[in-house]
Amino acid sequence: TGKTNNMFLIVILVILAAIAVFIFNCTIIFISTGEVAIQQHYGKYSKLLEPGVHFLFPFVDSLKTVNWKRKIERISDGRTVVDSYQGYKIRVRESTYDFPSVCVLTSDRLDVKVNGLVFYKIVDAVKAVYEIDDLWQVMEQLINTSIRNCIAGMTLEEAISGRLVIQKNLLKDFELPSKRWGIEITQLEIQSIEPPKEIIRSNEKLVCARREAEATILYEQAKHDGEILRSRTLQETNLIEAESI
């Protein structure tokens, strides 16, 4: 009977310890510098939690969880994969989004691939969470739409030489939505604009042909100069011999 009572007491203590750990994790929240969290009261927005230690009432207060997804290009093999974040801590430091290549059709019906980098910052976490379902996804969709609309009115040559125009167009398209979404675009750069492979191969052939032509011209010029030099040397030799007789 004593052993049974001890076992029963141990089980009770384990259950109480588990409940205490659960309540501790649910009621004491640590927010790091550069992050915030959103507290909800009975499922409704209550307040924004700044960096520091915060206490919540169990079963009454909760933290709003976000589930954000976006596509990125894997550096190792260049494949496009889905990057996701699920949690209650929202990063308000400046972040970067290296968006994957967007395939766009120019006005002269040629495909180009555009890749770029967006620097952004969440300045209003409440808007970033409640105004839209998925901040990362809508940013990605706006980038793709803006690039397509901009390059659709350009020729291939204009697109390749018009990085600044594309960047300005993207920034302009982000002006109003970014205010609604509670973000600030601090910088935007178009990293590469890749023309079709056929154009690249054609340009490479032209460059090779131009180099070969230049090499041939230089060889013929050197050959011609060598012949003139030999002729002059022979004339000078004959003249010296004639004078010595």
URQUI-V467762 format. One line per field, one symbol per residue. phi: phi as a letter, one per 30 degrees, with the letter a starting at -180 (. if undefined). psi: psi as a letter, one per 40 degrees, with the letter a starting at -180 (. if undefined). burial: 1 if it has 24 or more other C-alpha atoms within 12 Angstrom, else 0. A space follows every 10 residues. Layout:
BEGIN
phi: ???
psi: ???
burial: ???
END
This chain:
BEGIN
phi: .ddddddddd dddddddddd ddddddcccc cddibbbccc chicecaccd ekcbccdeic cacdccbcba cbcdddbidd bccbbblcdc dcddbbbddd ecdbcddcib dbccbabccb bdcbddddcc dbdbdddddd dddddddddd ddccdddddd ccdddddddd ddddededdd dibbddabbd dabcdedddd dddddddddd dddddddddd dddddddddd dddddddddd ddddd
psi: dddddddddd dddddddddd dddddddhhh hiheiiihhi hfeihdihhi hahihihied iihhhigiii hihhddeeih ihhihhaehh heihiihgii hhhihidffh hihhiahhhi hhegdddddd didhdddddd dddddddddd ddeiiddddd efdddddddd dddedddddd efihhdihhh dihhiidddd dddddddddd dddddddddd dddddddddd dddddddddd ddde.
burial: 0000000000 0000000000 0000000010 1000111111 0000000110 0001010000 1111010101 1100000000 0000000111 1100111111 1111110001 1111111101 1111111110 0001111111 1111011101 1101010011 0110011011 1011001100 1111100111 0111100000 0000000000 0000000000 0000000000 0000000000 00000
END
